[in-house]
């Protein structure tokens, strides 16, 4: 028709736009628990390992104090139900804990459970992250703290 | 002819509007594909544990007509069995140690096992066994540490030669 109504053109194009709008949920990750190595004596030095399962062990001369509770870091991942995603944790030597006196202890061997996950029917999944803390002989006593970044991507 | 021109000009004016609608639609369809967050980490390094002796273990003076034993309890009380007769010349006493470290921390105490400690002197070596401590097994440190007393039992032979007998033993402590 020669008289093409401008309204018809608008209706046509907006309906095309709604078809291409898929209902994809934004991928998000929230930290719910911090990583804690608990209390221990440095002794002749060594390391403290906290696994995503929560198990804590020491190597070398480090003496763990059972009353000083440790725990893995925990995160909540949300996004498309059933979507497969991957978690990326810091590389060795990029994260350290520091005391008020400026003493440091490096973190390494970050581990994730599950390493590649799948969001459940509600689009959620919990993830735990552990790491190894290296302790120097005669490490000065005190409270040490730091932070690290965790990335999540859809596969 | 005028109408034809007016229609085509209206169509050209509309085209850019419809294209903008299509582009807006595609932006809404793209969801966030990656995300990150920060978590805190912490650890507490506690004061090293240490142990220092403040008193030796002493079985005191006694005579032994025949074989027997001399026992020192953790409170220093001395008792004899068999042919041993205690003398008040030297009363003896329990060993004492001071354990220091992180306030409120618990620790395990390790004493010598049997058949590992002897006293040497003029005669046959005498075995020191059945080590006991107070606290027993584990202890809890206070702000100034904790005292640990240690006793044991000495076995005296049937013809034990007179004289002074001495030896050493280790006590170990470790945070648990």
Boltz contact constraints between the chains, C-beta under 6 A:
constraints:
  - contact:
      token1: [A, 2]
      token2: [B, 7]
      max_distance: 6.0
  - contact:
      token1: [A, 6]
      token2: [B, 14]
      max_distance: 6.0
  - contact:
      token1: [A, 9]
      token2: [B, 14]
      max_distance: 6.0
  - contact:
      token1: [A, 9]
      token2: [B, 18]
      max_distance: 6.0
  - contact:
      token1: [A, 13]
      token2: [B, 18]
      max_distance: 6.0
  - contact:
      token1: [A, 13]
      token2: [B, 21]
      max_distance: 6.0
  - contact:
      token1: [A, 14]
      token2: [B, 21]
      max_distance: 6.0
  - contact:
      token1: [A, 17]
      token2: [B, 21]
      max_distance: 6.0
  - contact:
      token1: [A, 17]
      token2: [B, 22]
      max_distance: 6.0
  - contact:
      token1: [A, 17]
      token2: [B, 25]
      max_distance: 6.0
  - contact:
      token1: [A, 20]
      token2: [B, 25]
      max_distance: 6.0
  - contact:
      token1: [A, 20]
      token2: [B, 26]
      max_distance: 6.0
  - contact:
      token1: [A, 20]
      token2: [B, 29]
      max_distance: 6.0
  - contact:
      token1: [A, 21]
      token2: [B, 25]
      max_distance: 6.0
  - contact:
      token1: [A, 21]
      token2: [B, 28]
      max_distance: 6.0
  - contact:
      token1: [A, 21]
      token2: [B, 29]
      max_distance: 6.0
  - contact:
      token1: [A, 22]
      token2: [B, 29]
      max_distance: 6.0
  - contact:
      token1: [A, 24]
      token2: [B, 31]
      max_distance: 6.0
  - contact:
      token1: [A, 26]
      token2: [B, 31]
      max_distance: 6.0
  - contact:
      token1: [A, 26]
      token2: [B, 32]
      max_distance: 6.0
  - contact:
      token1: [A, 27]
      token2: [B, 32]
      max_distance: 6.0
  - contact:
      token1: [A, 27]
      token2: [B, 35]
      max_distance: 6.0
  - contact:
      token1: [A, 28]
      token2: [B, 35]
      max_distance: 6.0
  - contact:
      token1: [A, 29]
      token2: [B, 35]
      max_distance: 6.0
  - contact:
      token1: [A, 29]
      token2: [B, 37]
      max_distance: 6.0
  - contact:
      token1: [A, 31]
      token2: [B, 37]
      max_distance: 6.0
  - contact:
      token1: [A, 31]
      token2: [B, 39]
      max_distance: 6.0
  - contact:
      token1: [A, 34]
      token2: [B, 39]
      max_distance: 6.0
  - contact:
      token1: [A, 34]
      token2: [B, 40]
      max_distance: 6.0
  - contact:
      token1: [A, 35]
      token2: [B, 41]
      max_distance: 6.0
  - contact:
      token1: [A, 36]
      token2: [B, 42]
      max_distance: 6.0
  - contact:
      token1: [A, 37]
      token2: [B, 43]
      max_distance: 6.0
  - contact:
      token1: [A, 39]
      token2: [B, 44]
      max_distance: 6.0
  - contact:
      token1: [A, 39]
      token2: [B, 46]
      max_distance: 6.0
  - contact:
      token1: [A, 41]
      token2: [B, 46]
      max_distance: 6.0
  - contact:
      token1: [A, 41]
      token2: [B, 48]
      max_distance: 6.0
  - contact:
      token1: [A, 41]
      token2: [B, 175]
      max_distance: 6.0
  - contact:
      token1: [A, 42]
      token2: [B, 45]
      max_distance: 6.0
  - contact:
      token1: [A, 63]
      token2: [B, 174]
      max_distance: 6.0
  - contact:
      token1: [A, 63]
      token2: [B, 175]
      max_distance: 6.0
  - contact:
      token1: [A, 65]
      token2: [B, 105]
      max_distance: 6.0
  - contact:
      token1: [A, 65]
      token2: [B, 175]
      max_distance: 6.0
  - contact:
      token1: [A, 73]
      token2: [B, 39]
      max_distance: 6.0
  - contact:
      token1: [A, 97]
      token2: [B, 43]
      max_distance: 6.0
  - contact:
      token1: [A, 133]
      token2: [B, 43]
      max_distance: 6.0
  - contact:
      token1: [A, 139]
      token2: [B, 45]
      max_distance: 6.0
  - contact:
      token1: [A, 141]
      token2: [B, 45]
      max_distance: 6.0
  - contact:
      token1: [A, 141]
      token2: [B, 46]
      max_distance: 6.0
  - contact:
      token1: [A, 141]
      token2: [B, 47]
      max_distance: 6.0
  - contact:
      token1: [A, 143]
      token2: [B, 44]
      max_distance: 6.0
  - contact:
      token1: [A, 144]
      token2: [B, 43]
      max_distance: 6.0
  - contact:
      token1: [A, 145]
      token2: [B, 42]
      max_distance: 6.0
  - contact:
      token1: [A, 146]
      token2: [B, 41]
      max_distance: 6.0
  - contact:
      token1: [A, 147]
      token2: [B, 38]
      max_distance: 6.0
  - contact:
      token1: [A, 147]
      token2: [B, 40]
      max_distance: 6.0
  - contact:
      token1: [A, 149]
      token2: [B, 36]
      max_distance: 6.0
  - contact:
      token1: [A, 149]
      token2: [B, 38]
      max_distance: 6.0
  - contact:
      token1: [A, 151]
      token2: [B, 36]
      max_distance: 6.0
  - contact:
      token1: [A, 152]
      token2: [B, 35]
      max_distance: 6.0
  - contact:
      token1: [A, 153]
      token2: [B, 34]
      max_distance: 6.0
  - contact:
      token1: [A, 154]
      token2: [B, 33]
      max_distance: 6.0
